[in-house]
Amino acid sequence: MSFLLVLLLACRVADSPDSPDPGVDPGVVDSGGDDIAADTADTADSGSEAAPTHWSPGTPESIWTMDASAGFALAVWVTDATDDGLPDVVVAARDVSEAGRLLRITTLPNDGHGGFGAPLLAVGDDSTTNSYSADLADVDGDGRLDVLVGTSRGFGVSFGNGAGFDPQEDHDLGWDYGSTANGVDLDGDGADEIVVSGGQRTGTAFGLYRAGPGGEEEPLADWSAEYPSGMPMVSEVVGYRDADGVPTAVFAGVHEQRGTGDLSAHADGAGYTLAYTELRLTGDGLYSGFSLDVDDDGALDVITEGSAGLEVTPPAGGGPRMLRARDRTTYGTFALPADLLGDGHPDVIEAVGDHSDQGGLVNLDLAVLPGDGVSLDLAEVFPTGLAFASTPTAVLGAGDLDGDGCGDVVALAGVYQDVVYRLPGRCE
């Protein structure tokens, strides 16, 4: 994710697990007219109220309808893109107008009253490239998240500017086929390097770059020759493992047969090193992935959403464990981590397509796996009430949008669906 799974499934990178928890500005009021900061302090000071132990989604609310020329969504995120301490909603979608197919990045600024202000739009002006993937990363190390775009010729960057994002700057690497681009801080300098996977007529192209404002890129490593023979393009960075204190990024690419290949990279005194091992998943496809410390032991486990279901692979190896298996009527298409209860233990949310009602529509369900610092297991699957005539290949984002201490979910589901929904969280 030539691997163009985001194009086929309309779901890509996900809500960034590296995004900081949004703060709350004093004096901002919620939809009920109360002071959100004061409410938060009152909740923290109250020793008589038991901490919530159960999360469920509320009734979906439509919060925005995409422009007709940007109807192929690749990602939706909940992150502070306007430097006001409030979590905004950011939608990355392919521009399908005559102007080209660059990424249109729309920021819906949180107004602090339970709603959103006027959309802030950023789009490039180069009509020669298509967009295939989107990821959040701090490319220039300024503390603001930027949007990385995998394009048909290399990659693009839309830098965060405190009022949304700048127009996309395209980096043409001269490649022939679509690519994915992900951010990883391999050398610990606070700025993410850019891992780009693509294709050339002579074989797979795979390399590491650094980029700053101005459209210039610095090649750091060309791993094309080291890429395993017969392994298709890397689908995405699925997470990090901490090997002896060395930050190590884990990538995965789908084999033609069962399982995936596991490529890992880290920085050392000689530069950036690439290694190949086996990460044998149950299925033969990989849709999305991320890293998460499931048992609070300081080591990151890798969570993958694939054709067989949702799996977790511990850092010590030993093979994956199935968390929620796909069956004949339900299938997952996207998963992300989120602290829904605000208890410091990240949970996992999975978008599940359910076609069991035989009515010609596909329903969107949410599977929730609560994190408790010990293990991760499927708890409940919630119907959202959203149904689509096409396969709901959902992309999800999550965060506390209304400042009530309970996580909310943002969903955009269905091929060429154009409505973004908020599902308010209910913590009990």
Helices and strands as residue ranges (DSSP letters): H 5-9, H 36-45, E 55-57, E 61-65, E 72-79, E 88-94, E 103-108, E 120-123, E 131-137, E 146-151, E 154-158, E 169-172, E 177-184, E 193-200, E 203-211, E 217-222, G 224-226, E 234-243, E 246-254, E 260-268, E 271-279, E 286-292, E 301-306, E 309-313, E 321-325, E 330-338, E 347-354, E 362-369, E 380-388, E 395-399, E 408-412, E 419-423, E 425-427
